[in-house]
Amino acid sequence: MEGAVLRLRPKLMTVVTTVASLLPLLWSSSTGSEILRPLAVPVLGGMVSSFFHILIVTPVLVAWLHEPRTEALTETELTPSVPVLPALMS
């Protein structure tokens, strides 16, 4: 979840600038717009869907998948049975 918070601003800035630059292509009715409009639609859809996927879907899935693992760990599983430092020195 911390990664989603850290990546929110850069990802949001990238998506907003890309969408803002492609909206004139999407709404244009001038000469040549019939060629550029099919390029703008999938790029806009991909940017918006990737925004929601990276910042909402992925963190929720990761939290959901790691939840049983963190509940199953006990105190004895979290502490090593052998001291780590003396084992490395010998």
C-alpha positions in Angstrom: 0.0 0.0 0.0 2.9 2.3 0.7 4.1 1.9 -2.9 0.7 2.9 -4.2 0.8 6.1 -2.2 4.4 6.9 -3.4 3.5 6.3 -7.0 0.2 8.2 -7.0 1.5 11.7 -7.9 3.9 10.7 -10.7 1.4 8.3 -12.2 -1.4 10.8 -12.0 0.7 13.5 -13.6 1.6 11.2 -16.5 -2.0 10.1 -17.1 -3.4 13.6 -16.9 -0.9 15.0 -19.3 -1.3 12.2 -21.8 -5.1 12.3 -21.6 -5.1 16.2 -21.9 -2.8 16.0 -25.0 -5.0 13.3 -26.7 -8.4 14.8 -26.1 -8.0 17.4 -28.9 -7.2 14.5 -31.3 -10.3 12.6 -30.1 -12.7 15.5 -30.4 -11.2 16.9 -33.7 -13.3 17.2 -36.8 -10.7 18.7 -39.1 -9.0 17.2 -42.1 -7.1 14.1 -41.1 -9.0 13.5 -37.9 -10.4 10.2 -39.2 -6.8 8.9 -39.2 -5.8 10.2 -35.7 -9.0 9.4 -33.8 -8.5 5.6 -34.0 -5.0 6.2 -32.5 -6.3 8.4 -29.6 -9.0 6.0 -28.4 -6.9 3.0 -27.4 -4.2 5.1 -25.9 -6.7 7.0 -23.8 -8.3 3.7 -22.7 -5.0 2.1 -21.9 -3.7 5.0 -19.9 -6.9 5.2 -17.8 -7.2 1.5 -17.3 -3.5 1.2 -16.4 -3.9 4.0 -13.9 -6.7 2.1 -12.1 -4.9 -1.2 -12.4 -1.6 -0.1 -11.0 -2.9 2.1 -8.2 -6.0 0.2 -7.1 -6.2 -3.4 -8.3 -2.6 -4.4 -7.8 -2.2 -3.2 -4.2 -5.6 -4.7 -3.2 -4.6 -8.1 -4.7 -1.2 -8.1 -3.1 -2.7 -7.2 0.3 -5.3 -9.9 -0.2 -2.8 -12.6 -1.1 -0.4 -11.7 1.7 -3.0 -11.6 4.4 -3.2 -15.3 5.2 0.6 -15.6 5.3 1.0 -12.8 7.9 -1.8 -14.3 10.1 -0.2 -17.8 9.9 3.2 -16.7 11.2 3.7 -17.0 14.9 6.4 -15.5 17.2 8.6 -18.7 17.0 8.5 -18.6 13.2 9.6 -14.9 13.2 12.6 -15.4 15.5 15.6 -17.5 14.2 16.4 -20.6 16.2 20.1 -20.2 15.6 21.9 -16.9 16.3 22.8 -15.4 12.9 26.0 -13.5 13.8 27.9 -16.3 15.4 27.0 -18.7 12.6 28.4 -16.2 10.1 31.7 -15.8 11.9 32.6 -19.4 12.1 
